[in-house]
Amino acid sequence: MNIRPIEARDVDSILAIQSASPEIAQWTMWDYARVARGDMAGWVAEEKSEIDGFLVARRVVTDVEILNFAVRPHARHGGIGTSLLRETLAWGATFRAEKALLEVRASNLAALSFYVRHGFEVTGRRPRYYSAPIEDALILTAVLAK
Ligand SMILES: CC(C)(COP(=O)(O)OP(=O)(O)OC[C@H]1O[C@@H](n2cnc3c(N)ncnc32)[C@H](O)[C@@H]1OP(=O)(O)O)[C@@H](O)C(=O)NCCC(=O)NCCS
């Protein structure tokens, strides 16, 4: 499995994974085109020319903010999410990021379990942050090595 930056040719595969992942923000092809252009950081996990997962993040001063992240349902639990997260944190280390953070639906127990396993903690809650369905967001934060 190869982790590499998102390119324009990946957008259709990313949208297919996103459609199969109702837990995450449903971005448009234009949003991912911006990632491919370099407006945000993003990586795909590729196996034999198939895209199995993606992660989009951005730098916010000294923080890494994870904006969207999913692995193809049939490819989950195989370490792909961990590889994408590691790549993101390695990128954060290049600018000495102090924290990594993200928002997640309070009911998304799979993601919560994944992030806690990787050293994230719940550091906040935004009541009724999400719509369709209305739900609180939990803010998860990991302190990175200084
Ligand atoms: C969160 C996600 C990206 C993890 O990707 P992944 O490739 O399955 O992750 P890994 O295989 O590296 O790690 C799996 C670990 O995460 C946790 N985990 C993942 N899914 C889980 C679930 N349904 N229930 C409990 N724990 C889960 C477990 O600790 C698991 O370890 P295990 O496989 O030994 O049980 C994936 O579940 C996903 O795409 N979910 C839907 C989209 C989403 O919620 N994105 C995050 C929004 S911020």
The ligand as a MOL file (V3000), in Angstrom:
LIG
                    3D

  0  0  0     0  0            999 V3000
M  V30 BEGIN CTAB
M  V30 COUNTS 48 50 0 0 0
M  V30 BEGIN ATOM
M  V30 1 C -12.1100 5.8460 11.2200 0
M  V30 2 C -11.5430 5.0910 9.9990 0
M  V30 3 C -10.9470 6.0870 9.0280 0
M  V30 4 C -10.4560 4.1070 10.4910 0
M  V30 5 O -9.8620 3.4930 9.3540 0
M  V30 6 P -9.3110 1.9850 9.4060 0
M  V30 7 O -8.5240 1.7560 8.1630 0
M  V30 8 O -10.4100 1.0420 9.7170 0
M  V30 9 O -8.3190 2.0840 10.6620 0
M  V30 10 P -7.2090 1.0460 11.1320 0
M  V30 11 O -7.4180 -0.2850 10.5050 0
M  V30 12 O -5.8810 1.6910 10.9840 0
M  V30 13 O -7.5110 1.0010 12.7000 0
M  V30 14 C -8.6200 0.2960 13.1000 0
M  V30 15 C -8.7870 0.5460 14.6110 0
M  V30 16 O -9.6430 1.6800 14.8000 0
M  V30 17 C -10.6530 1.3440 15.7740 0
M  V30 18 N -11.9170 1.0990 15.0670 0
M  V30 19 C -12.1480 1.2560 13.7480 0
M  V30 20 N -13.4530 0.9390 13.4780 0
M  V30 21 C -14.0150 0.5800 14.6440 0
M  V30 22 C -15.3390 0.1510 15.0270 0
M  V30 23 N -16.3260 0.0070 14.1130 0
M  V30 24 N -15.5700 -0.0940 16.3110 0
M  V30 25 C -14.6030 0.0250 17.2340 0
M  V30 26 N -13.3380 0.3930 16.9330 0
M  V30 27 C -13.0420 0.6780 15.6620 0
M  V30 28 C -10.1720 0.0640 16.4340 0
M  V30 29 O -9.2360 0.4010 17.4420 0
M  V30 30 C -9.4860 -0.6210 15.2530 0
M  V30 31 O -8.5640 -1.5720 15.6260 0
M  V30 32 P -8.9000 -3.1180 15.2270 0
M  V30 33 O -9.0380 -3.1610 13.7260 0
M  V30 34 O -7.7280 -3.8580 15.7580 0
M  V30 35 O -10.2000 -3.4140 15.9240 0
M  V30 36 C -12.6560 4.2290 9.3220 0
M  V30 37 O -13.3480 3.4970 10.3110 0
M  V30 38 C -13.6760 5.0450 8.5270 0
M  V30 39 O -13.4570 5.3480 7.3490 0
M  V30 40 N -14.8190 5.3840 9.1550 0
M  V30 41 C -15.8870 6.1270 8.4580 0
M  V30 42 C -15.4920 7.5800 8.2180 0
M  V30 43 C -15.1480 8.2820 9.5050 0
M  V30 44 O -15.8020 8.1330 10.5130 0
M  V30 45 N -14.0940 9.1010 9.4300 0
M  V30 46 C -13.5850 9.8650 10.5580 0
M  V30 47 C -14.3500 11.1230 10.7080 0
M  V30 48 S -13.3630 12.3520 11.5000 0
M  V30 END ATOM
M  V30 BEGIN BOND
M  V30 1 1 1 2
M  V30 2 1 2 3
M  V30 3 1 2 4
M  V30 4 1 2 36
M  V30 5 1 4 5
M  V30 6 1 5 6
M  V30 7 2 6 7
M  V30 8 1 6 8
M  V30 9 1 6 9
M  V30 10 1 9 10
M  V30 11 2 10 11
M  V30 12 1 10 12
M  V30 13 1 10 13
M  V30 14 1 13 14
M  V30 15 1 14 15
M  V30 16 1 15 16
M  V30 17 1 15 30
M  V30 18 1 16 17
M  V30 19 1 17 18
M  V30 20 1 17 28
M  V30 21 1 18 19
M  V30 22 1 18 27
M  V30 23 2 19 20
M  V30 24 1 20 21
M  V30 25 1 21 22
M  V30 26 2 21 27
M  V30 27 1 22 23
M  V30 28 2 22 24
M  V30 29 1 24 25
M  V30 30 2 25 26
M  V30 31 1 26 27
M  V30 32 1 28 29
M  V30 33 1 28 30
M  V30 34 1 30 31
M  V30 35 1 31 32
M  V30 36 2 32 33
M  V30 37 1 32 34
M  V30 38 1 32 35
M  V30 39 1 36 37
M  V30 40 1 36 38
M  V30 41 2 38 39
M  V30 42 1 38 40
M  V30 43 1 40 41
M  V30 44 1 41 42
M  V30 45 1 42 43
M  V30 46 2 43 44
M  V30 47 1 43 45
M  V30 48 1 45 46
M  V30 49 1 46 47
M  V30 50 1 47 48
M  V30 END BOND
M  V30 END CTAB
M  END
